[in-house]
Amino acid sequence: MNTPHSVRLHLYFARSASLAVILRQGPSRAYRMILWNHADDSFIDGQWLKSNIYAERCDISPDGRWFLYFALDGRQRSSALWSFTAISRPPWFTALALYPQGDTWGGGGRFVDAKRYTVDTALDPGDTLGRATGTERVFRGTPDTHNTLGFHHRNGRRVNLRPRDRAFWEGAEEPERPFETDGGRLYRTAGASRVLVRDFTDMQFEPIRAPYDWREEPEDPPTAWHPLDAEEGQ
């Protein structure tokens, strides 16, 4: 049985939509992704992952359609080198874009806008899956007079951003979010008071297959949960 303080909640708010990803962590290296519409407090409880996720290296796209995360799996797999950056569809971890990393010197990234993102990796093997249709990896170089933000496509051409996205990268102040967490509990705040939105403490791991998973259904259903292959993570 989990206790309230053996669980942590990591929140990622979409800039242009009333959607957020909740990464529920606990115990330790067990994570569950949950999609939350904070306009009506509806939730979709998604997939679990048994890996070390670096919460500070994760990001949600401005429209809430994509999630980027960095995980240390700790095992050599054919599709990832111990650690990897992945892009998935919330609330599922199953990777649609995958960048093997191999270590924790780098990894993770940010969404530049709703479709374009950066990846912090020195190995740069490229996306080994290529299934995040409609997205594009871009790069950030040194800003100059012709490209004041420094974002560019692989061919060096400047990335043109819409005003809202440009304002974000230029440091526009983001609205304060009236929410806070305490262990596995999520609260809505109003001044000095707070109201419980939901308690996520008592959740237990279960194997869940992403609805967009293109891989053949394994004979043993409990092994279907892993985002990279058909092995069950222990």
trRosetta pair geometry for C-beta under 8 A, 3 or more apart (Angstrom, degrees):
i j d omega theta_ij theta_ji phi_ij phi_ji
1 202 7.1 -21 -153 -116 81 94
2 6 5.0 -143 -158 75 81 117
2 7 5.4 54 170 -44 137 111
2 26 5.8 87 -137 137 134 121
2 27 6.6 -161 -106 -54 98 87
2 184 6.8 77 131 -39 132 154
2 201 5.2 -164 101 175 114 78
2 202 6.1 -171 49 -95 102 46
2 203 7.5 -4 16 43 146 58
3 6 4.8 88 51 -1 79 106
3 7 7.8 -168 82 -2 44 87
3 183 7.7 -78 125 -158 68 142
3 201 7.2 -53 153 -163 16 125
4 7 6.6 -79 -167 39 31 101
4 182 7.2 3 165 125 121 83
4 183 3.7 70 156 120 80 161
4 184 5.4 -130 -145 29 57 93
4 185 6.4 -10 -148 -18 112 105
4 199 7.8 -61 -111 -153 98 107
4 201 5.2 -58 -98 -99 56 138
5 183 4.4 -84 -82 -103 49 118
6 26 5.1 124 129 -157 72 124
6 27 5.5 -26 163 -102 114 87
6 183 7.6 34 28 -154 38 106
6 184 7.9 -6 67 -35 59 116
7 24 6.5 -14 -169 -172 110 89
7 25 6.8 150 -160 81 56 53
7 26 3.5 -120 -105 29 61 161
7 27 7.8 -73 -77 -77 64 49
7 183 5.5 69 67 170 81 77
7 184 3.3 29 89 -69 136 107
7 200 6.5 -162 156 98 147 90
7 201 5.3 -169 20 -120 149 62
8 24 7.7 157 82 -158 46 44
8 25 4.5 -13 61 62 92 108
8 26 6.2 137 14 -43 63 108
8 181 7.5 84 -166 133 58 140
8 183 7.1 -83 -88 -151 46 35
8 184 7.5 -64 -48 -75 12 60
9 22 5.7 -29 -160 -162 101 104
9 23 7.3 145 -159 74 47 53
9 24 5.9 -17 -104 -104 73 64
9 25 7.5 -169 -78 21 25 80
9 181 4.3 -150 61 -137 116 151
9 183 7.9 58 -5 118 95 28
9 184 6.4 116 -41 -134 102 39
9 185 7.8 -123 -10 56 137 22
9 186 6.1 -121 143 -73 175 93
9 200 6.4 108 -83 44 117 140
10 22 7.1 139 70 -162 52 50
10 23 4.1 -10 57 56 107 105
10 25 6.6 53 -10 -15 105 114
10 55 4.3 -130 -120 -148 158 132
10 58 7.4 82 134 53 138 138
11 20 5.8 -5 -167 174 88 131
11 21 7.6 152 -156 82 41 53
11 22 6.0 -16 -101 -104 66 71
11 177 7.7 -167 129 117 142 159
11 179 6.9 164 -132 105 170 131
11 181 6.9 179 -28 -34 117 126
12 20 6.0 157 79 -163 49 76
12 21 4.4 -5 58 55 110 96
12 22 7.9 -165 24 -73 75 29
12 23 7.5 51 -7 -12 109 98
12 58 6.4 -92 -73 116 146 106
12 59 6.6 167 -152 -148 133 29
12 60 4.2 137 136 -14 118 116
12 67 7.3 110 87 -128 152 101
13 19 7.9 146 -155 93 53 46
13 20 4.6 -30 -100 -102 58 105
13 38 7.8 -30 -121 6 101 143
13 60 7.1 -170 81 55 13 137
13 177 6.0 -158 -53 -86 158 145
14 17 4.3 -12 107 54 139 91
14 18 7.6 -24 63 29 111 8
14 19 4.6 31 10 69 135 86
14 20 6.5 -137 1 -79 77 49
14 60 5.3 -91 -76 124 72 123
14 61 6.8 7 -123 90 100 52
14 62 5.7 97 -171 -177 82 29
14 63 6.1 -27 -167 131 134 5
14 64 3.7 -63 -60 -60 153 88
15 62 4.2 -44 50 -131 100 88
15 164 7.6 155 132 152 121 111
15 168 6.3 -13 -146 -94 161 147
15 174 7.3 -91 -124 -125 96 116
16 62 4.2 46 9 158 108 101
16 63 5.6 -31 76 -81 111 59
16 114 7.2 -56 43 -74 141 110
16 164 6.7 82 -89 135 116 149
17 62 7.2 119 2 147 91 57
17 63 5.2 75 -23 -155 131 45
17 64 4.5 -96 74 -3 138 120
18 37 5.7 53 114 -163 98 75
18 38 5.6 -133 178 57 86 73
18 39 3.8 26 160 -33 158 109
19 35 6.6 -20 -162 -170 104 93
19 36 7.1 139 -159 79 54 52
19 37 5.8 -32 -98 -99 67 64
19 38 7.6 166 -105 8 15 82
19 60 7.6 -151 111 167 98 142
19 63 7.7 35 39 154 131 41
19 64 3.1 53 79 -124 139 160
19 90 7.7 142 164 82 124 145
20 35 7.8 152 80 -158 43 49
20 36 4.8 -25 66 67 91 103
20 38 5.8 37 4 -26 119 116
20 60 7.1 -170 -143 10 45 172
20 64 7.4 -67 -53 -115 23 116
21 33 6.2 -28 -164 -160 105 95
21 34 7.2 136 -163 72 54 50
21 35 6.3 -31 -103 -101 64 59
21 36 7.4 162 -100 19 14 87
21 60 5.0 174 5 -81 116 128
21 64 7.7 168 -39 -145 85 82
21 67 5.4 89 -77 -104 162 131
21 90 5.0 -120 -96 -117 109 143
21 91 6.9 158 -130 -110 87 80
22 33 7.4 143 77 -159 55 44
22 34 4.2 -19 61 63 105 104
22 35 7.8 -157 20 -71 80 14
22 36 5.5 60 -19 -18 110 124
22 186 7.3 -60 -115 -74 143 142
22 200 7.3 -166 143 -64 142 163
23 31 5.5 -19 -171 -162 96 115
23 32 7.5 152 -158 73 48 42
23 33 6.1 -21 -102 -100 66 66
23 34 7.9 -176 -78 22 21 78
23 53 6.6 -126 -167 100 147 151
23 55 6.2 -163 70 -115 147 102
23 58 7.1 77 -34 71 146 170
23 69 8.0 128 -89 -111 139 134
24 31 6.6 143 75 -158 53 56
24 32 4.4 -12 57 57 109 94
24 33 7.8 -159 19 -73 79 18
24 34 6.2 50 -18 -8 110 118
24 184 6.9 48 -148 -135 104 91
24 200 5.0 -123 -115 149 135 142
24 203 6.5 45 130 46 154 148
25 28 7.8 -84 170 130 92 9
25 30 7.3 134 -157 79 50 53
25 31 5.3 -18 -97 -100 68 81
25 53 7.4 -136 -96 52 113 112
25 55 7.5 -72 -44 -65 142 128
26 30 6.5 -40 97 69 20 95
26 184 6.7 -89 40 -79 152 111
27 30 6.0 46 53 27 51 114
29 50 6.0 69 121 -167 95 62
29 51 6.2 -109 177 123 109 10
29 52 5.1 -56 -122 -74 113 63
29 53 7.9 141 -149 2 71 72
30 48 6.4 -13 -172 -167 88 113
30 49 7.8 160 -154 82 45 43
30 50 5.5 -16 -102 -103 69 76
30 205 5.8 -89 -156 -73 135 116
31 48 6.7 150 83 -156 47 60
31 49 5.0 -16 64 60 99 89
31 50 7.8 177 22 -82 72 29
31 51 7.4 -49 18 54 116 68
31 53 5.3 16 -40 4 161 136
31 93 7.9 108 95 -76 109 138
32 45 7.0 -6 162 -167 127 85
32 46 6.8 154 177 73 79 68
32 47 7.2 -172 -145 100 65 30
32 48 4.9 -33 -93 -95 79 73
32 49 7.9 164 -86 17 34 67
32 203 6.2 -75 8 129 160 148
32 205 7.9 -158 -67 -103 108 60
33 46 4.5 -35 87 75 85 127
33 47 5.8 8 39 55 104 72
33 49 7.6 40 -20 -2 100 108
33 67 7.1 157 -149 86 141 171
33 88 7.9 147 33 91 177 137
33 90 6.1 -131 159 -136 124 78
33 91 4.3 178 120 -173 94 79
33 92 6.7 -144 73 -51 136 8
33 93 6.0 157 -4 -54 134 84
34 43 5.7 -11 179 -165 111 108
34 44 6.9 165 -162 80 61 51
34 45 5.4 -21 -114 -113 96 53
34 46 6.0 -172 -91 16 37 88
34 91 5.4 14 -127 -138 15 146
34 200 7.3 -119 -17 -116 160 139
35 43 6.9 147 80 -158 54 54
35 44 4.4 2 54 51 104 103
35 46 6.4 73 -11 -33 89 122
35 64 7.6 101 -150 176 106 112
35 90 4.6 124 -84 142 109 108
35 91 4.0 -129 -23 -50 91 105
36 41 7.5 -18 -167 -139 95 44
36 42 7.6 159 -153 84 49 45
36 43 5.4 -13 -102 -104 71 80
37 40 5.5 6 110 44 114 84
37 41 7.2 -93 85 -29 71 8
37 42 4.7 7 46 54 112 90
37 43 7.7 -146 21 -70 71 38
38 41 6.6 31 -137 -78 42 57
38 179 7.2 -81 -136 -54 141 143
41 197 5.7 -145 -133 -160 124 103
41 198 7.4 161 -173 -33 107 110
43 198 6.8 16 -37 -45 149 172
44 91 5.2 179 100 7 98 129
45 91 7.0 -119 178 102 14 156
45 203 7.7 -164 -152 -127 132 134
46 90 6.8 -126 -38 -174 162 59
46 91 2.6 -160 -29 114 141 102
46 92 5.3 -130 -170 -67 125 49
46 93 7.7 141 135 -19 118 73
46 208 6.9 178 172 106 47 150
47 91 6.6 170 13 126 72 75
47 92 4.7 66 -4 -134 129 59
47 93 4.8 -125 95 11 128 90
47 94 6.8 132 -34 -22 175 82
47 208 4.8 -146 -108 81 68 113
47 210 6.0 -34 -55 -68 142 85
47 225 6.4 159 -159 -161 100 88
47 227 7.5 107 133 -67 150 98
48 93 7.7 -58 97 1 17 135
48 205 5.1 127 -172 -136 171 80
48 206 6.8 132 -5 51 134 48
48 207 7.6 -89 46 -99 113 33
48 208 6.6 109 10 22 82 104
48 225 6.1 -7 62 -179 86 139
49 53 6.9 82 92 -52 128 120
49 71 6.8 -77 149 -117 140 153
49 93 4.5 128 -57 -97 125 173
49 225 7.8 -167 -87 146 51 104
49 226 7.7 94 -125 -129 75 56
49 227 6.5 -14 -103 -10 116 115
49 233 7.3 44 -170 32 54 159
50 205 7.5 24 -64 -125 108 143
50 233 3.7 177 66 111 112 126
50 234 7.0 49 123 -65 154 3
51 71 4.2 50 118 -179 137 120
51 72 6.3 172 174 74 96 45
51 73 4.9 -44 -123 -101 124 56
51 74 7.2 -178 -137 8 80 95
51 233 6.6 -79 -52 -151 78 157
52 71 6.5 143 77 -161 49 66
52 72 4.2 -13 65 56 109 101
52 74 7.2 82 7 -35 107 112
53 58 6.9 21 170 -54 109 130
53 69 5.8 -28 -148 -180 113 121
53 70 7.0 126 -156 80 63 52
53 71 5.0 -32 -96 -99 67 84
54 57 4.3 25 105 24 114 115
54 58 7.2 165 91 -31 63 86
54 69 7.9 153 54 -175 67 74
54 70 4.7 -24 46 85 110 107
54 71 7.4 -162 6 -87 76 32
54 72 7.3 75 -35 -16 98 97
54 104 7.4 138 -60 -145 142 107
54 107 6.8 97 35 105 145 118
54 108 6.1 -92 85 -58 121 130
55 58 5.8 -52 -156 15 39 118
56 108 7.7 0 100 -142 59 171
57 69 7.5 94 99 -158 81 45
57 70 4.1 -22 105 24 129 132
57 85 7.9 -99 144 -107 118 101
57 107 5.9 42 165 110 159 80
57 108 2.5 -106 172 -85 108 161
57 109 7.3 48 177 -2 84 35
57 120 7.4 -103 -149 43 114 127
58 67 7.0 1 -175 180 104 91
58 68 6.2 170 -154 93 56 63
58 69 4.4 3 -112 -108 105 72
58 70 6.7 -138 -68 15 69 74
58 108 6.5 -88 -58 -137 38 109
59 67 7.5 175 90 -155 42 54
59 68 4.9 2 55 55 84 108
59 108 7.7 108 -8 -179 95 93
59 109 6.7 -91 21 97 127 59
59 110 4.9 114 -51 -127 167 50
59 111 5.2 -166 130 -2 126 87
59 117 7.6 165 81 -136 131 114
60 64 6.1 5 167 -113 119 53
60 66 7.2 153 -160 87 52 55
60 67 5.4 -22 -105 -105 71 75
60 68 7.7 -162 -76 22 25 74
60 90 7.1 5 -126 -39 107 143
60 111 7.0 -58 107 5 27 139
61 64 6.5 -118 73 -24 81 12
61 65 5.5 -38 66 50 136 73
61 66 4.1 62 -18 50 128 93
61 67 7.5 -105 -4 -66 81 37
61 68 7.9 98 -50 -15 77 97
61 111 4.5 174 -108 -128 59 163
61 113 7.9 29 -160 130 90 34
61 114 5.3 78 170 -144 114 49
61 115 7.6 60 -147 -59 135 28
61 117 7.6 -80 -92 -70 92 113
62 111 6.4 -154 -21 118 74 132
62 113 6.2 -39 8 -165 132 48
62 114 5.0 -80 54 -76 100 75
62 164 7.9 123 -167 118 154 118
62 165 6.9 -98 -44 -93 159 97
63 114 4.5 39 -6 -129 113 116
64 90 6.9 -74 175 45 75 137
65 89 6.9 -37 171 -132 64 84
65 90 7.7 -171 -177 28 17 94
65 114 7.1 54 29 -170 117 94
66 87 5.6 -6 -173 -172 113 105
66 88 7.4 145 -156 76 65 32
66 89 6.6 -52 -106 -99 53 53
66 90 7.5 134 -165 -9 9 89
66 111 7.0 137 82 -92 114 134
66 117 7.7 -113 115 -48 142 139
66 132 7.0 63 -125 -155 129 119
66 135 6.5 89 -90 -83 163 139
67 87 7.0 158 80 -153 43 57
67 88 5.4 -24 62 64 94 81
67 89 7.4 119 16 -139 90 8
67 90 4.7 94 -27 -58 125 96
68 85 6.8 6 -175 -178 94 98
68 86 7.3 175 -147 89 53 42
68 87 5.1 -22 -96 -97 75 79
68 108 7.1 106 136 -160 104 59
68 109 5.4 -72 157 66 147 95
68 110 7.5 -164 68 -98 148 12
68 111 6.5 170 0 -49 129 88
68 117 5.9 159 -64 -160 150 151
68 119 7.9 -139 -162 -93 133 82
69 85 7.3 178 92 -149 35 58
69 86 5.9 -15 61 59 80 85
69 88 7.4 -19 17 15 108 108
69 93 7.5 -53 47 -132 144 87
69 108 7.3 -36 -171 -114 27 80
70 83 7.1 26 179 174 87 104
70 84 7.4 -167 -144 97 58 37
70 85 5.0 -26 -96 -98 81 75
70 86 7.9 157 -90 17 34 68
70 101 7.4 41 -149 -28 102 156
70 107 4.1 114 -148 148 135 103
70 108 3.6 -70 -27 -65 135 79
70 109 7.7 128 -53 -1 108 67
71 83 6.6 -168 98 -149 47 70
71 84 6.2 -9 59 58 84 76
71 86 7.1 -11 14 11 110 113
72 82 6.8 -8 -156 151 72 81
72 83 4.5 -26 -108 -100 62 105
72 104 6.0 -19 -82 -77 125 109
73 77 6.7 -29 113 -7 158 120
73 80 6.2 92 8 102 145 133
73 82 6.1 -162 57 -172 88 34
73 83 6.4 -176 13 -89 75 41
73 84 6.9 20 -16 10 115 100
73 228 7.5 -24 -96 6 153 152
73 233 7.6 -110 -153 -116 90 123
74 82 6.4 45 -93 -156 15 82
75 82 7.0 164 56 -113 19 60
76 81 7.0 -3 -129 -138 74 49
76 82 6.3 -21 -83 -62 59 77
77 80 5.0 28 61 47 112 79
77 228 5.8 62 132 131 162 140
77 229 5.9 -167 -163 -1 128 135
77 231 7.5 -142 -112 24 115 138
78 229 7.1 94 42 -78 97 144
79 98 6.5 -1 162 138 103 160
79 100 7.5 -164 149 -71 46 112
79 128 6.4 171 -159 112 78 139
79 129 7.9 47 -165 -66 121 96
79 228 5.0 -177 77 -172 128 103
79 229 6.1 164 16 -52 126 104
80 83 7.2 -133 164 86 111 12
80 84 4.1 -63 -142 -50 125 135
80 98 6.6 -99 -80 180 100 121
80 100 4.8 -179 -139 -107 54 90
80 101 7.8 7 -168 22 92 69
80 228 5.7 -69 -4 -132 122 150
81 84 7.3 125 42 -69 60 87
81 100 4.3 81 10 178 93 117
81 101 6.4 -147 70 67 97 39
81 102 3.6 -15 118 -84 127 78
81 123 7.6 129 45 -78 147 176
82 101 7.5 -90 76 78 80 80
82 102 5.6 69 42 -143 106 36
82 103 7.0 35 84 -70 130 38
83 100 7.8 110 83 -166 49 57
83 101 4.3 -51 98 69 94 116
83 102 6.3 -67 44 33 87 12
83 103 6.3 -86 32 59 131 6
83 104 6.0 161 -76 -72 173 66
83 107 5.9 -49 141 -100 122 152
84 95 7.6 -33 130 -92 135 155
84 98 5.9 -11 -180 -165 132 87
84 99 6.3 151 -164 77 76 50
84 100 5.2 -42 -104 -109 95 43
84 101 5.5 -173 -92 4 31 92
84 107 7.6 134 140 -137 8 113
84 228 7.6 114 37 -88 160 133
85 98 7.6 151 83 -156 54 41
85 99 4.3 -7 59 59 99 109
85 101 6.2 91 -15 -50 83 116
85 107 5.4 -177 -57 -158 99 70
85 108 5.8 -165 -108 -67 112 20
85 109 6.0 70 -163 -7 146 107
85 119 5.3 155 96 -145 159 109
85 120 7.6 139 -69 49 150 64
85 121 6.4 -123 5 -54 131 122
86 93 7.3 60 99 -178 144 71
86 95 3.8 -90 -150 -110 123 108
86 96 7.8 107 -179 33 88 51
86 97 6.6 152 -159 82 51 61
86 98 5.3 -4 -107 -104 84 69
86 99 7.4 -161 -71 25 42 70
86 227 6.5 75 178 134 168 143
87 95 6.9 80 53 -152 44 72
87 96 5.7 -65 95 63 84 88
87 97 4.0 20 37 45 111 108
87 98 8.0 -128 25 -58 69 43
87 117 7.0 155 -89 43 134 163
87 132 4.9 20 94 -89 129 151
87 135 6.6 -125 143 92 163 170
88 92 5.4 -132 166 95 124 74
88 93 5.5 -143 -44 -155 173 20
88 94 5.8 124 -131 66 119 47
88 95 5.8 -79 -73 -100 93 36
88 96 5.9 133 -110 3 45 92
88 210 7.5 -116 -164 -110 116 154
88 227 6.8 -69 -85 -139 136 137
89 92 5.6 19 73 45 74 106
89 94 8.0 -17 35 65 83 89
89 96 6.8 56 -23 -18 88 138
89 210 7.4 119 58 -165 99 127
89 212 6.2 62 32 17 140 145
92 208 8.0 -130 -116 115 87 109
92 210 3.7 84 -159 -112 148 113
92 211 7.5 -135 -58 20 150 70
92 212 7.2 171 64 33 162 98
92 227 7.7 140 156 -103 82 107
93 210 7.5 -141 50 -60 50 124
93 227 4.3 -103 122 -59 90 134
94 209 7.9 43 -57 -168 140 53
94 210 3.8 -109 10 4 137 148
94 212 7.0 -179 86 73 134 87
94 213 5.2 -104 -146 -86 165 92
94 227 4.3 -167 -107 -129 36 80
95 98 4.5 62 154 -72 144 102
95 129 6.0 166 125 -18 101 161
95 227 4.8 96 -15 156 80 112
95 228 6.3 29 14 -85 125 67
96 129 6.2 -168 173 115 28 138
96 131 4.2 -112 -161 92 77 95
96 132 4.1 116 116 -69 110 74
96 133 7.9 -83 171 0 128 64
96 212 7.5 -7 -80 114 118 134
97 127 4.7 -52 -155 -139 90 123
97 129 5.8 -158 -117 61 26 109
97 130 7.2 64 -109 -77 73 21
97 131 6.9 -152 -59 53 55 64
97 132 3.9 -38 -35 -6 107 131
97 135 6.7 -89 -37 80 145 136
97 137 7.8 164 -175 -52 147 108
98 127 6.4 106 51 -158 49 65
98 128 5.0 -55 84 53 103 93
98 129 4.6 83 13 -11 103 113
98 228 7.4 106 -121 -113 146 92
99 119 5.2 92 6 -173 173 154
99 121 5.4 -146 152 -24 127 161
99 124 8.0 -26 -157 -120 113 35
99 125 6.9 155 -153 53 65 86
99 126 7.5 -142 -114 118 83 14
99 127 6.2 -49 -70 -94 79 55
99 128 7.4 151 -93 0 32 89
100 123 6.7 -61 99 92 81 149
100 125 5.5 6 50 33 101 141
100 128 6.5 35 -15 -13 100 140
101 104 7.6 67 130 -86 135 32
101 106 6.6 -163 -149 92 116 92
101 107 4.6 10 -115 -89 160 106
101 121 5.5 -121 -108 -123 84 109
101 123 6.4 168 -140 17 36 127
102 123 6.0 100 12 -51 124 149
103 106 7.7 64 83 42 88 82
103 107 8.0 -150 90 -34 52 122
104 107 6.2 -65 -141 16 48 138
105 122 6.8 -14 108 3 103 132
106 120 4.6 -148 -163 137 88 90
106 121 5.3 141 134 -106 130 36
106 122 5.4 159 4 -16 159 88
107 120 6.1 -31 40 84 14 93
107 121 6.3 58 -84 -87 47 83
108 119 7.6 172 102 -147 24 60
108 120 5.6 -2 70 39 69 112
109 117 5.6 83 129 163 129 102
109 118 4.7 -165 -161 95 106 61
109 119 4.2 -58 -69 -99 142 43
109 120 5.5 178 -83 -4 70 76
110 117 6.5 -173 96 -153 38 78
110 118 5.4 10 51 46 79 101
111 114 7.3 34 173 -103 127 17
111 116 7.2 119 -163 84 65 46
111 117 4.8 -44 -105 -98 55 93
112 116 4.5 -35 55 99 115 99
112 117 6.1 -167 2 -95 81 29
112 118 6.4 88 -47 -23 102 91
112 138 5.9 -29 -2 54 153 129
112 151 5.7 106 -137 -130 145 151
112 159 6.6 -2 148 139 156 156
112 161 7.0 -117 156 -96 100 119
112 165 6.9 63 150 179 65 129
112 169 7.4 8 -151 -67 74 136
113 116 5.3 37 42 39 86 94
113 161 5.9 178 -59 -133 129 92
113 162 6.7 109 -132 22 139 96
113 165 4.3 -18 -99 -116 99 158
115 134 5.9 -96 -134 149 112 79
115 135 5.3 -160 -170 -113 66 54
115 136 6.2 39 139 17 93 87
116 135 7.0 159 -86 -164 32 69
116 136 5.0 -24 -107 70 82 91
116 137 7.5 130 -158 -121 70 11
116 138 4.8 21 -178 -5 117 122
116 151 7.8 94 130 179 137 133
116 159 6.4 174 140 -148 167 138
117 135 6.6 -1 7 -176 108 116
117 136 7.7 157 25 82 67 45
117 137 6.1 -45 75 -111 77 58
117 138 7.1 142 64 27 25 80
118 137 7.1 95 -117 -161 30 75
118 138 6.2 -58 -78 77 74 69
118 139 6.5 106 -123 -115 97 30
118 140 5.7 -15 -105 -13 149 105
118 151 7.8 -113 -63 -122 116 97
119 137 5.9 -30 0 -139 110 122
121 124 5.7 151 102 -64 100 56
125 128 6.4 7 116 -58 116 105
127 130 5.3 122 114 -69 113 62
127 132 7.4 -104 -156 25 148 109
127 137 6.8 -179 -41 -20 115 134
129 132 7.6 77 93 -15 110 83
131 214 7.3 -144 -130 1 151 139
132 135 4.4 -30 133 36 111 128
136 153 7.5 -26 155 -125 133 92
137 154 7.5 56 91 -58 88 105
138 151 5.5 41 136 -175 133 96
138 152 6.6 173 -174 83 99 28
138 153 5.8 -60 -122 -97 93 45
138 154 7.6 -121 -122 -40 50 63
138 159 5.2 40 -159 -70 157 143
139 151 7.3 150 81 -152 39 54
139 152 5.6 -30 68 66 89 78
139 153 7.6 69 23 177 88 7
139 154 6.9 99 -9 -90 118 50
140 149 7.7 -76 -133 142 99 79
140 150 4.9 61 -168 114 75 108
140 151 5.4 -30 -98 -91 76 61
140 152 7.6 139 -103 17 27 73
141 147 7.6 46 66 101 103 139
141 150 4.8 -148 69 -170 54 96
141 152 5.9 -3 8 13 113 122
142 150 5.8 -152 106 -120 8 122
143 147 6.2 -137 -140 106 58 72
143 148 5.2 29 -165 -171 117 32
143 149 6.0 174 -103 78 111 0
143 150 4.1 -81 -66 -50 66 97
144 147 5.7 42 48 47 79 77
144 148 7.5 -102 72 -84 28 41
144 150 7.7 99 -1 -90 65 75
145 148 7.3 13 -139 -75 23 80
146 158 6.9 -131 138 -63 89 141
147 150 5.8 108 127 -88 106 28
147 151 7.2 -146 -179 48 114 49
147 152 6.5 0 -156 -67 161 100
147 158 4.5 -155 -101 -112 112 114
149 159 7.7 -75 83 68 122 98
149 161 7.2 15 24 2 163 134
149 166 7.1 -123 -50 -135 144 79
149 169 5.4 41 -134 128 129 139
149 170 7.5 -83 -88 -68 105 76
151 158 7.2 79 86 -164 67 62
151 159 3.9 -56 120 42 108 126
151 161 7.3 69 55 -43 145 114
151 169 7.8 -51 -26 -152 127 169
152 156 5.5 -12 166 -157 136 31
152 157 6.2 153 -161 76 87 32
152 158 5.6 -54 -105 -102 81 36
152 159 5.9 -149 -96 -17 21 86
153 156 6.9 -32 70 36 73 20
153 157 4.7 1 36 58 115 89
153 158 7.8 1 2 59 85 9
153 159 6.2 134 -44 -70 73 83
161 165 4.3 -121 -176 92 114 113
161 166 4.3 149 94 -61 119 83
161 169 7.0 82 56 19 177 133
162 165 5.1 81 57 16 78 103
162 166 6.8 -150 91 -8 33 92
163 166 5.6 -58 -140 40 29 112
163 167 6.1 33 160 -25 66 105
164 167 5.8 -53 -150 31 27 113
164 168 6.9 32 150 -22 60 101
165 168 5.6 -49 -155 28 36 114
165 169 6.7 23 154 -8 67 105
166 169 6.1 -63 -151 43 33 102
166 170 6.0 26 153 -16 68 113
167 170 5.7 -62 -143 43 30 109
167 172 3.9 21 158 -24 94 144
168 172 5.8 -64 -85 43 34 104
168 174 7.5 46 -126 -75 89 100
178 188 5.8 38 121 -166 98 74
178 189 4.9 -141 -176 60 76 78
178 190 6.7 38 -171 -73 132 57
179 186 6.6 -10 -169 -174 111 91
179 187 6.6 154 -156 84 60 52
179 188 5.8 -36 -98 -104 73 52
179 189 6.6 -173 -88 4 16 91
179 197 7.4 -15 -130 -14 106 146
180 187 5.3 -17 64 63 77 104
180 189 5.6 50 1 -41 105 125
180 194 6.7 -65 46 -121 110 144
181 185 6.6 152 -158 82 64 52
181 186 5.6 -28 -103 -101 81 60
181 187 7.1 171 -93 17 29 81
182 185 5.0 -17 65 63 84 105
182 187 6.7 30 3 -11 103 121
183 201 6.7 16 133 -90 112 107
184 199 6.2 62 113 -171 95 67
184 200 4.6 -130 178 74 94 76
184 201 3.6 138 78 -78 148 67
185 196 6.2 -56 -172 -132 114 99
185 198 7.6 -171 -148 97 58 41
185 199 4.9 -21 -104 -110 85 74
185 200 7.2 -177 -84 22 32 73
185 201 6.9 -11 -54 -39 75 102
186 196 7.5 96 78 -161 53 59
186 197 4.5 -53 106 59 98 113
186 198 5.3 12 48 54 111 76
186 199 7.7 -159 22 -79 70 31
186 200 6.9 53 -14 -11 102 108
187 194 4.0 27 167 171 134 121
187 195 6.3 144 -160 68 80 34
187 196 5.8 -49 -102 -98 77 41
187 197 6.2 173 -114 -2 18 89
188 194 6.6 160 79 -158 39 70
188 195 5.0 -18 60 60 94 93
188 197 5.3 98 -25 -59 92 107
189 193 7.2 154 -156 90 59 46
189 194 4.7 -31 -100 -100 68 90
189 195 8.0 -177 -82 19 25 68
190 193 5.3 -17 68 70 85 94
190 194 7.3 159 21 -91 66 40
190 195 7.3 24 5 -7 109 103
196 199 6.6 -8 -172 -48 125 88
199 202 7.5 33 126 14 103 86
200 203 5.9 -21 179 -16 74 123
207 221 6.5 145 98 139 138 77
207 222 4.5 169 -14 -145 155 52
207 223 7.2 -9 -137 -12 149 12
207 224 5.8 100 165 53 117 79
207 225 4.0 -125 -145 -41 74 117
207 232 7.6 -57 -95 -118 125 104
208 224 7.9 -108 110 97 14 99
208 225 5.7 62 42 -115 48 97
209 213 5.4 -91 180 21 92 148
209 217 7.7 -5 -122 -118 164 85
209 221 7.9 -87 -35 -159 121 83
209 224 4.3 -29 -80 138 107 126
209 225 6.7 -105 -72 -89 53 47
210 213 4.5 121 65 -42 87 95
210 227 7.6 55 -19 -110 132 80
213 224 7.4 112 122 179 170 100
215 230 7.3 -156 144 -62 144 98
217 221 7.8 -12 -178 -100 98 73
217 224 6.8 -14 -147 -103 65 132
218 221 7.0 166 77 -87 90 27
218 223 5.0 -62 92 77 162 109
218 224 5.5 -161 27 -75 108 82
218 230 4.8 136 -78 -149 135 126
220 223 5.0 59 90 4 101 112
221 224 5.6 -38 -163 -4 52 121
222 225 7.4 -28 180 -9 47 106
222 232 6.2 13 127 -95 91 136
223 226 7.1 -31 178 5 63 106
223 230 5.1 51 138 175 117 75
223 231 6.6 -62 -159 -150 109 11
223 232 4.6 -93 -112 -51 75 92
224 230 7.1 -16 -97 -131 45 78
225 232 7.3 59 42 -121 101 74
225 233 7.9 -91 88 18 108 98
226 229 6.0 -20 103 61 128 50
226 230 6.9 165 50 -117 115 13
226 231 5.9 -5 16 68 166 61
226 232 6.7 -158 -35 -107 119 30
226 233 5.8 132 -97 -25 113 98
